[in-house]
Amino acid sequence: MTSRRNTPHRRYNYTLVRRWQPLADAEWDALLPFVLVQNGPGRPLRDARRRMDAIFWIAASGSAWHTVPPRFGKPDTIGRHFRRLSHAGLWERLLRAFALPDAPEALLALEHWIVRACRRATRIRGLRIVLLARRLLFRSALRAPAWMLPDPDLSEYVHRRLRPVLERIRAGGLRAAALPHPDFFKACGRLLATAAGRRRIPRCLEPV
């Protein structure tokens, strides 16, 4: 079996594709500490593993929830469980775990399914999961090339550079001769436009 050891060099590339199959015992054991297996106080989910198999089936196939095979249970139940896990931050916890140098091989083997689940969870988690995936270099967890997506880090950097200049201008503390070159403001404007991301992104650019 090819090692999926998580090194920074490997993470500059897209995640290796893995076709869906039921979770192996070792994979479930590695995943279990991260998964919420409680359905309310004192009520453990007896079918937690089956639900995760269903979620990964959807993630790997890219299909809609209503196509979940009947053996996994009701599609609405699986969808609600996915949303519950997403709101609880499961996918972010797993990305951080993947980034650790001592992440277990059994967990790393699930990376392709999990980064695809991250993309599906973007509608629920918003920019927080996009930003984390960018910072940790998980390109396959992004629905498009990083430069086409919102970049809060870049936006913050530009505003840090602009803010003191604008404050001094408003306060009258800069003479005309001391003003930044007009190209400075043009460059900041272009960078902020880039940081806002593209409004429309073709689906063909989404990683496999």
C-alpha positions as CSV (number, residue, x, y, z in Angstrom):
1,M,0.0,0.0,0.0
2,T,1.4,3.4,-1.0
3,S,2.1,5.6,2.1
4,R,-0.1,8.7,2.4
5,R,2.2,10.2,5.0
6,N,1.2,13.8,5.3
7,T,4.2,16.0,4.4
8,P,4.0,19.7,3.3
9,H,5.5,18.7,-0.1
10,R,2.6,16.2,-0.6
11,R,0.0,18.7,0.4
12,Y,1.0,21.1,-2.4
13,N,-0.6,18.6,-4.8
14,Y,-4.2,17.5,-5.0
15,T,-5.3,14.6,-2.8
16,L,-5.1,11.1,-4.4
17,V,-8.5,9.8,-5.6
18,R,-9.9,6.9,-3.7
19,R,-13.1,5.1,-4.8
20,W,-15.6,4.5,-2.1
21,Q,-15.7,1.3,-0.1
22,P,-17.0,0.6,3.5
23,L,-14.8,1.8,6.3
24,A,-12.2,-0.8,7.4
25,D,-12.1,-1.5,11.1
26,A,-8.7,0.3,11.5
27,E,-10.1,3.3,9.6
28,W,-13.2,3.5,11.8
29,D,-11.1,3.2,15.0
30,A,-8.9,6.1,13.8
31,L,-12.0,8.2,12.9
32,L,-14.0,7.4,15.9
33,P,-12.3,9.9,18.4
34,F,-13.3,12.8,16.0
35,V,-16.9,11.7,15.3
36,L,-19.8,12.8,17.4
37,V,-21.5,9.6,18.4
38,Q,-24.0,11.1,20.8
39,N,-27.5,11.9,19.7
40,G,-28.4,13.7,22.9
41,P,-27.3,13.1,26.5
42,G,-26.7,9.4,27.2
43,R,-27.9,8.2,23.8
44,P,-25.0,6.8,21.7
45,L,-25.7,6.3,18.0
46,R,-25.7,2.6,17.3
47,D,-25.4,3.1,13.6
48,A,-22.7,5.9,13.6
49,R,-20.4,3.8,11.4
50,R,-23.1,3.2,8.9
51,R,-23.9,6.9,8.8
52,M,-20.3,7.8,8.2
53,D,-20.2,5.2,5.4
54,A,-23.2,6.9,3.8
55,I,-21.7,10.3,4.2
56,F,-18.5,9.2,2.5
57,W,-20.5,7.4,-0.2
58,I,-22.1,10.8,-1.0
59,A,-18.8,12.6,-0.7
60,A,-17.0,10.2,-3.0
61,S,-19.8,10.1,-5.6
62,G,-20.8,13.8,-5.5
63,S,-24.4,12.6,-5.6
64,A,-27.5,14.3,-4.1
65,W,-28.7,13.1,-0.7
66,H,-31.8,11.5,-2.1
67,T,-29.6,9.0,-3.9
68,V,-28.2,7.4,-0.8
69,P,-28.7,3.6,-1.1
70,P,-31.5,2.2,1.2
71,R,-29.0,0.0,3.1
72,F,-27.6,3.2,4.7
73,G,-31.0,4.4,6.0
74,K,-33.2,7.3,5.2
75,P,-31.6,10.1,3.1
76,D,-33.1,12.8,5.4
77,T,-31.5,11.2,8.4
78,I,-28.1,10.9,6.8
79,G,-28.3,14.5,5.6
80,R,-29.3,15.8,9.1
81,H,-26.4,13.8,10.6
82,F,-24.0,15.4,8.1
83,R,-25.2,18.9,8.9
84,R,-25.0,18.2,12.7
85,L,-21.4,17.0,12.3
86,S,-20.6,20.0,10.1
87,H,-22.0,22.5,12.6
88,A,-19.9,20.8,15.3
89,G,-16.7,21.4,13.3
90,L,-15.9,17.8,12.5
91,W,-14.3,18.5,9.1
92,E,-12.0,21.3,10.5
93,R,-10.9,18.9,13.3
94,L,-10.0,16.3,10.7
95,L,-8.1,18.7,8.5
96,R,-6.0,19.8,11.5
97,A,-5.4,16.1,12.3
98,F,-4.2,15.4,8.8
99,A,-1.7,18.2,9.1
100,L,0.0,16.6,12.1
101,P,3.3,14.8,11.3
102,D,2.2,11.8,13.3
103,A,-1.3,11.4,11.8
104,P,-2.1,7.6,11.7
105,E,-2.0,6.0,8.2
106,A,-5.5,4.6,8.8
107,L,-6.8,8.2,9.1
108,L,-4.8,9.5,6.2
109,A,-6.3,6.8,4.0
110,L,-9.7,8.7,4.3
111,E,-8.3,12.0,3.1
112,H,-10.0,12.0,-0.3
113,W,-13.4,11.4,1.1
114,I,-13.0,13.9,3.9
115,V,-11.7,16.7,1.7
116,R,-14.7,16.2,-0.6
117,A,-17.0,16.2,2.5
118,C,-15.3,19.5,3.4
119,R,-16.3,21.0,0.1
120,R,-19.9,20.0,0.7
121,A,-19.7,21.5,4.2
122,T,-18.6,24.9,2.8
123,R,-22.3,25.9,2.5
124,I,-22.7,25.3,6.3
125,R,-19.3,26.4,7.6
126,G,-18.6,29.2,5.2
127,L,-15.3,31.0,5.0
128,R,-13.9,29.4,8.1
129,I,-13.4,26.0,6.5
130,V,-12.2,27.6,3.2
131,L,-9.6,29.7,5.1
132,L,-8.4,26.6,7.1
133,A,-8.0,24.5,4.0
134,R,-6.0,27.3,2.4
135,R,-3.7,27.7,5.4
136,L,-3.1,24.0,5.7
137,L,-2.6,23.6,1.9
138,F,-5.4,21.1,1.3
139,R,-6.1,22.1,-2.2
140,S,-8.6,19.3,-2.8
141,A,-10.8,20.7,0.1
142,L,-11.4,23.8,-2.0
143,R,-14.1,23.9,-4.7
144,A,-11.8,25.8,-7.1
145,P,-8.2,27.0,-7.4
146,A,-7.3,29.0,-4.3
147,W,-6.8,32.3,-6.2
148,M,-10.4,32.2,-7.4
149,L,-11.8,32.0,-3.8
150,P,-12.2,34.6,-1.1
151,D,-8.9,35.2,0.8
152,P,-9.5,36.9,4.2
153,D,-5.8,36.7,4.9
154,L,-4.9,38.8,1.9
155,S,-7.8,41.2,2.6
156,E,-6.5,41.7,6.1
157,Y,-3.0,42.3,5.0
158,V,-4.0,45.0,2.5
159,H,-6.2,46.7,5.0
160,R,-3.3,46.8,7.5
161,R,-1.2,48.6,4.9
162,L,-4.0,51.0,3.9
163,R,-5.4,51.8,7.2
164,P,-2.6,54.0,8.6
165,V,-2.2,55.9,5.3
166,L,-6.0,56.7,5.1
167,E,-6.1,57.7,8.8
168,R,-3.3,60.2,8.3
169,I,-4.9,61.6,5.2
170,R,-8.2,62.1,7.0
171,A,-6.4,63.7,9.9
172,G,-4.5,66.0,7.5
173,G,-1.2,64.6,8.6
174,L,0.2,64.0,5.1
175,R,1.2,66.7,2.7
176,A,0.7,66.2,-1.0
177,A,4.3,65.5,-1.5
178,A,4.2,62.7,1.1
179,L,1.2,60.9,-0.3
180,P,1.8,57.4,-1.7
181,H,2.1,57.1,-5.4
182,P,-1.3,56.6,-7.1
183,D,-0.1,53.2,-8.2
184,F,-0.1,52.2,-4.5
185,F,-3.9,52.7,-4.2
186,K,-4.5,51.0,-7.6
187,A,-2.5,48.0,-6.5
188,C,-4.4,47.8,-3.2
189,G,-7.6,47.9,-5.1
190,R,-6.6,45.1,-7.4
191,L,-5.5,43.0,-4.4
192,L,-8.7,43.6,-2.6
193,A,-10.7,42.6,-5.7
194,T,-8.6,39.4,-5.8
195,A,-9.2,38.8,-2.1
196,A,-13.0,39.0,-2.7
197,G,-12.9,36.0,-5.0
198,R,-14.8,35.3,-8.1
199,R,-18.5,35.6,-8.1
200,R,-19.0,32.7,-10.5
201,I,-16.7,29.7,-10.7
202,P,-17.3,27.0,-13.4
203,R,-18.0,23.6,-11.8
204,C,-15.4,22.1,-14.2
205,L,-12.7,23.6,-12.0
206,E,-13.7,21.7,-8.9
207,P,-11.1,19.0,-8.0
208,V,-12.0,15.4,-8.5
